[in-house]
Amino acid sequence: MKKASIDCRGKTTREINVQIRDFIADHATEIEILSPAARHNLGVATIEPVKMVFDGSVGYFCGGMIDGPEILVRGSAGWGLGETMMGGTIVVEGNAGNGAGAAIRNGTVVVRGHAAARAGISMKGGLLMIGGSVGYMSGFMMQKGTLIVCGDAAEGLADSMYLGTVYIGGKFESLGHDTEVSEPTDEDWKFLRENLSRFELPCDRPFRKIVAGRRLWNFDKKDFDIWKAVL
C-alpha cells in the first residue's frame, strides 16, 4: 500500500484535484487530504480504485461523478454529495447538505448524521443510507436504487417515485404522491441488517418500506386529481 498526503492550505480546488490525480498516476492507493476547509468539488470524476480521506468538512459536490474510489469524510459535506456517481463508496461522518446522493447510478453513499432536503433525488441505482433524519422531498422522482433513512423524514417523502425502494425507521411528516407503504419482508430485513451493520448504523428501528403506487406510470382519468397535484 502506497500512501500520500496533501495539505490544502494555500491551494485552490484545482491544484488539490490535480495533485490527487498526480498521486494516483504515481500509484498511490490511499491519499489523505488535510485541511479541506469545506472547499467545493473535491475528488470529483475520479475513476481509479483509490482511497481518499478528507480530514475535515468538504463543500459542494464532493465525490461527484466518481466510479470506483473509496471516500471518507471526517466531517460534514455540502450540497450534492456524490452526485451522479457511477460506483465506489462515500462515507461522511457528520451531516450532509441538500441533494446527497442525487442521481447516483451505482455505489454506496453513507451519511452517519442527518441529510438536508432532497436526499436521493432522481436516484438511478445504488444505495444511499442516512443514519439520522432527512429533509423535505427526499427520494423525489426516484427511478431505481435504495434509500435507507434510520431517523425521520420531512414532508413529501418519495414523491413521484417511479421505481426503487425507500426504508424509513422513524416518522415522516407526509408521503409524496403515488406511494405505497408496507412492512418489510424477511428478505428486506436481511438486506437492511447486512448493509446497516456493515457501516455500523442502527438496525433496531421499526423500518417501513415505501414503493411506487404505479398510478402515475400511465395516465388514467380516474387518477386525474393525482396528476393535477403533481403537475
Secondary structure, DSSP 8 states (H G I E B T S, - for coil): --EEEEE-TT--HHHHHHHHHHHHHTT-SEEEEE--TT-SSTTTT--S--EEEEES-B-TTTTTT-EEEEEEESS-B-TTTTTT--EEEEEESS-B-TTTTTT--SSEEEESS-B-TTTTTT-EEEEEEESS-B-TTTTTT--EEEEEESS-B-SSBTTT--S-EEEESS-BS-B-SSEEEE---HHHHHHHHHHHHHTT----S--EEEEE--TTSS--GGGHHHHHHH-
